[in-house]
Amino acid sequence: MTKRTAFYDIHVKAGAKIVPFAGYDMPVVYTSISEEHLGVRQAVGLFDVSHMGQFIVRGKQAYDLVQQVSSNDASKLSPGEAQYSCLPNADGGVIDDLIVYRLFDDQCSAGEQAYMLVVNASNIDKDWKWISEANTYDTQLINISDKTSLLALQGPKALDVLRTLTDVNVDEIAFYNFAKGTVAGIDNVLISATGYTGAGGVELYFDESRSAEMWDALLVAGKPEGLVLAGLGARDTLRLEKAYCLYGHELDDETSPISAGLGWIVKTKKEEQFYSKSIFVDQRKSGTPRRLVGFRMDDRRIPRQGYELCDTDQNIIGRVTSGTMSPSLDVPIGLGYIDVKHKEVGTEILLKIRSKYYPAKVVKMPFL
């Protein structure tokens, strides 16, 4: 049986098309993907992403546990800061990608630290099991996923909307930083300058029981700025234009973050050991046989996940992981893994659809 976020009835009333996603009934589109996509890029959009998972890691050795399971370096985090990272497995693959938040000291007892790990909805159970098994420390794990609502207010006018609802100086929240305060009369809202659209904006974490109040307040405040409701379809096309990885497409248990171009979140020089550290050290030295690239089609054919990518002699060199018709650029774009010798920008490649081949070119990422 699929789960539903606290906003399910609101989505239905708003006319959303509901689809099963990551174990939840989620809105994929309200009007059209293109309209919602461009609304976010040009003004502001509101996404329900409450299906994401949130784990609190708290205790005297919380830092040690986070350092062991995370590829990034939590020593660089001060309270109020966050970092993108991944959970490597023991074989050089990725269990999940996530955001690590260093919580404020007033959220834990003396001598303790506290973190929040935000993980993908489809991996909540898997991630919880992995981190729990690694927890041999004086550290408490708390799964707050079912008690937490998460809304993404994204776009260049997002802060214009939020300023009318809070006394927090949202303009001072730097990228990948966060603050806590009152929003729309709701206390203890975590306001995070993060998002999955590349359009600017914030993500708001708050108690699930206040969901309807927050939603209504954002809609009223957003109306003068042209706020649109946006579903998972637009979320996917927006992230693809920015070449952000999506778990299950660009990342999985068998794919190295080095191959995915995420070497910048794999801190092999940090003092602490973490899963697959030695494998990643070797990959930095010798490279990986395949690499994630972005490509643009020369015609209107849309690349789909699993389509084969070929060289100009029609030899298979890789596969598509994600593709779409870019609403902003009005051209088909895609991501895919190919043999490393073909990864250079400007390389001519072919997309194979059934028995036909269509020309494409490796381009610099992000697309926009």
N, C-alpha and C positions, 0 to 999 in steps of 0.2 A: 504494500500500500504506500502510495507516495505521500510525502509530507506537504504541508502548506505553510507559508509564512503568515505573519499576522496581517499582511496586506492583501491576502487572496481575494476576499470579497470586494475590496476596493478595486482591484484589477478587473474583476469580472464586470462590476458596475461601470467601469470606464471603457468597456468594450474590448478589452485585451484578448488576443488569441492566446490561450493557455496551452502549454505543452509540458510533458514530463521532461525534467532536466535534473540530473544529479540527484535523483530521488525525491525531487520536489515538483509540484505543479507551479510553473513559473510563466510570467508573461513574455512571449517572444516578440510581439509587436502590438501596437495600439492602432496606428493609422497605416503607415508604411515605413519600412526600414530606412529608406532614403530620406523621407521627411524627418524622422526622428534623428537620424545621423546628422543631417545638416543643421537641425535645430540645436543640437549639442555643440557642434563645431562653431556655429555662428552666434549663439546666444547662451542657452542654458537648458539642461535636461535633468530629469529626476529618474533614477534607477532604484528599484528594490533589489538589493543584493544580500538580503537577510539569510539566504541559504548558505552563505559562507560560514566557516567554522571559526570559533574563537576559543583558545585555551589560555588560561592563566598559569604561569610558572612562577611560583613564589616560595622563597625560603632562603636559608643561609647559603645554599649552594646552587641557587637558581642559575647564576651565571655559568657555572661549570656544566650544567646540563644543556643549556642553550648552546654553549660553545661546542659540545660534543655532537649535537645533532644538526647544527646549522653550518653551512659552508662559509658563510660570511663571518665577520669578526665583531662579536658583540662588545668587545672592549672599546670600540670606537663610539658606542652609544652612551649619551648622557640622558638623564630623565627628560622626557619630552621629545625624544628623537626616535625614528624608525628606520629600518633598512630592509631592502629586498634581499631575499636569500633563497636557498633551497635546502631540502632534506635529502642528502645523498644516501643511497643504500650502501651496502658493503662491496658492491661490484662495479662501482663507477657510474651507476644510473641514478635517476632522480625519483624519489618517492613522491615528492610534491614540491612546488614552489610556494613561497609564503612571504609574509611581512612580519618582521620581529619588532615589537614596540617595547622600549624601555620605559616602564611606568614610573610615575612620580613616587618619591620616597614616602609620601604621606599615605600611600596605598599599601604599605607593608610595615611590619614591626621592626624595631631596632635591630640592626645587624643583618637585616634581610634585604634582598632585592626582589623586584617583581617585573615580569615581562608578560606581554600578551602576544601570542602567535596566531596569526590569521591565515587560515588554510582554505584550500578549495573544497567546495561542498561535496564533490564526488569522492574525496579522499579523507573525510573526517574520521571515519572508523579506522581506516588503515593508518593514518598519521597518529591517532591517539594510541593505538596499539604499539607502534614503533617507538614513540617517545616514552610511553609508560615502561616499556621493556628496558629502555636505556636509563631509566631513572633509578640509579643506585645511590642517589645523593640525598642529602637532608633538604629535600625540596618537595613541595606539594604541587600537584597538577589538578586543575579545576577546569572542567569543560562547561563553558557558559554559553555554548552555541544556541541552545534552545531558549535561553532567557534574553538573548540580545537581538535587537533589530539593527539593521545596517542599511542606510540610504546613501546613495552616491549622488551628490549635487554637482554636476559637471558642466563645464563650459566657461567661456570668457566672462559671462555675467553672473557666475555662481556666487561670487563674494558680494555682489550688489544685492542679491536676494538675501544672503545670510546676515549682512550687516543690520537689516531691519528687524532681525529676530533675536539678537544677542548683544550683550555688552562686551563680549570678548573682542579684542582688537584682532580680527581675523586677517587683516593685512600684514600683521607681524608674524604670522605662522609661515615659516619658510617651508620649501618643498621637502617632503618626508620628515616634517616635524608635526607636533600636535599639541593641542591645549585641551583643558577641561573647563566646562562652564555651563551656564544655563542658556538653552536655546528654546524659544517659543514657550517659555515658562517651565521647561523640563530641565531638571537639575542633572548634574553629573553626565553631561553629554561629552563624549570624546570627539573633538573636531580635528580631523586628520587631513593634512594637505597632501593627499594621495589620490589615486584613481587609476582607472584602466582604459582611459580614453585619449590621453595626451592632449586634452583640451583645457586643462586647468580645472580648478575646483577643489572640493573637499568630499570626504566621506564622514558620515555621522553615525557613531555607535551610541546606543541608548537602550534603556530598559524596554523590553518587548511590550510591556503593559501600556506604554504611552505611544504606541505606534500610530494610531488613528489621529491623535492630536498633532503629532509632528508632521504627518503627511498633509493634513488640512492646512496647517500653518505655512508650510512650504509652498503649497499650491496658491494660496492667497497672496503671499509675498512675491511669488514668482510671476504672477499674471502680468504685471506691468513690464516685465523683462522678456515676455514671450516664452515662458517656460513650457517645455513639452514633456510629456510622459514618454519614457524610452524603455524598450524591452531588450531582451537578450540578443535579438537580431542586430540591433544598432550597436550594442556593446561589442559584438564580435567584429563588425565592419570597422568600428572606430579603433579597436586595438590592433586590427590587422594593418590599417594604414600607418600605424606607428611601429609595426613589426614587433609587437609585444608577444611573447610566447604564451601559448595556451596549453595547459596540461592535457594530455591525451592526443595532442596534435604535434606540437614541437618538442614536448617533454614527455618522458615516460620512464619506466623502470629500467629500460635498456639503453637510454640515450644519455650521454655525458653532457653536463652543462658547458663543458669546453667546446664540444661540437656545436652547441646551440648558440655560441657567441656570448655566453654568460660567464666567461672567465673572470670578469670583474667582480662577481659575487663569490668566487672561489678563492679564499684567502689562504693559500698554502703556506704563507710565511707566518701565519699566526702561531704562537707558541704551543697552544693546546692541540691535541690530536682530535680529529673528527673523522667520520666515516669516509672511506675511500681517499683519504688525503694522499697516500703514497701513489695511488693510481693517477690522481690529478697532477701530482708532481711530475710523473713520467710523461703524461700527455702534454704538459707544458714544454717539455724538452723535445719530444719526438713528434708532436702534433697528433691529429686524429685523422682517420681515413676519409671521413665525410664532414661536411660543413653545412650549416644552415645558411641559405641565401634567399634574397628577395628577387623576384623577376616580374617583368611586365610583358603582357601579351602584345603581339603586333596586330591582332584583330580583336573581335568581340567575344571570342571563346573564353568561357570562365573556367579556370582551373579548379578542380575539386580534389579533396583529400584522397590519396591513393593513386591518382593518375601518375603514369610514368613520365619521367623527364629523360630526354635523350640528347646526345651530342648531334652535331649536324650530319653525321654518318648513320644516324638512327640507332646507335648503340645506347642501351639503357645505362644512365649514369646516376639515377636517383628517383625520388618520388615526391609528389606534392604533399605537404602537411596541412596547408590552409590556402583558401583562395576565395576571391569575391570580385564583383564589379565595384570598384571604388566609387562611392557616391561623390566624394570631393574631386577626384581626378577624372571621373567618367571613363576609366580604362580598367580592364581586368588586371588584377595583381595577385601575386601568390607568394607563399613561402614554401621551401622544400629543402630536403637534404640531398646534396649531390657529392660525387667524388671530388675530393679537395682540389685536384688539378684543374677543375672547371669553375672554381668559385670566384674568379676575378670579375670585377665589375666590367661590363661590356661584352662578356662572353655570350656568343649566340648559342642558344639551345632550342630544343624542340619539345613541345608538349604532345604526348601521345594520347589520343582519345579514340578508343577502340582500334581501328586499323589505320587511322589517319594521323598526320603529324602537322602541328601548327607552330609557327615561329614565335620565339620569345627571346628576351635578353635579360641577363643578370644585371641588376641595378643596385645602386647604393641604398642602404636602409638607414632610417625609415623612409617610406614612400612619400611622406608628407611632412 
